Amino acid sequence: MAWWLQVIIAIVLVVLCGALVPLLLQLRRTAAAVEGLAQSARADLGQITADIHHLRIRADGLVDLATSSLEGAVSLGRFTSGAVHAVEALLGKGGLGWLSPLLTGARFVVNFLRRPKRRADSKEASDE
């Protein structure tokens, strides 16, 4: 092989090594930074997951409280509506037209009192 070709190949190899070594060093530093970020994210993700779980449990409690509070008001409203219709029918027409709305209102009250109580564990068991 000609001497000038050997010189060109040697220069190309030196330039290539001169560019490749800093590139590999930077790649090593980047990999270390990514590893540190992954470790930090793993710890943060565990905390975020725990926070979301606690928020969901609190929200479930608030929803159950609101539902139980509104059930009483809805049943009372239906009973009152039935009683008002019964009084209107009793005063307006006479006869037994007042009995049906009154029984409907009473049925809502009985259904409210006999409703099954919700278990707090039912939602937890399905999520875990």
Secondary structure, 3 states (H helix, E strand, C coil): CCHHHHHHHHHHHHHHHHHHHHHHHHHHHHHHHHHHHHHHHHHHHHHHHHHHHHHHHHHHHHHHHHHHHHHHHHHHHHHHHHHHHHHHHHHHCCCCCCHHHHHHHHHHHHHHHHCCCCCCHHHHHHHC
